[in-house]
Amino acid sequence: MKWHPMETAPKDGTNILLALHPEISEKKGTPVAVMHYEKRPILGETWTAPGWDWSCDLGSAIGWMPLSDLPPPPVASSAGLPP
């Protein structure tokens, strides 16, 4: 998969993988984050992490990718441990 320009990122609330601007990346300790677009009354337009109290302005991301489907969970063995 390749990174897409931010102008093409979905703004319908879909969670996507964002490549963060290096300054934001350094502050947050990660180069990427799963986020979605929100328009908030006080903050305006933001990228917001699901389930977190963390958001950043639209200029904080430099690229995006769709999230791939997660693999199915492993089937537990009879001993209750992963195979």
Protein Blocks (a to p, Z undefined) as FASTA:
>chain_A
ZZddfklpccehpacdddddfklmmmnopabdcddddddfklopadddehiacdddfklp
gbdcddddddddddddfkopaZZ
